[in-house]
């Protein structure tokens, strides 16, 4: 079963199914991945806070999941 990450996907859920994506979040400045607030954010919310292009991040994250499959 291949998962697809969307702008509404919760970051904690992504990290649970694909912990190898953590460096990608660190690259955009999300250095508190273990904090309850950041784990509860959606990808879209994190992108807004960190000034990141949401579509570009989604593309990168989904490519990482595809590589894992």
Secondary structure, DSSP 8 states (H G I E B T S, - for coil): ------TTSBHHHHHHH-GGGHHHHHHTT---TTSHHHHTSBHHHHHHHHT--HHHHHHHHHHHHHHH-
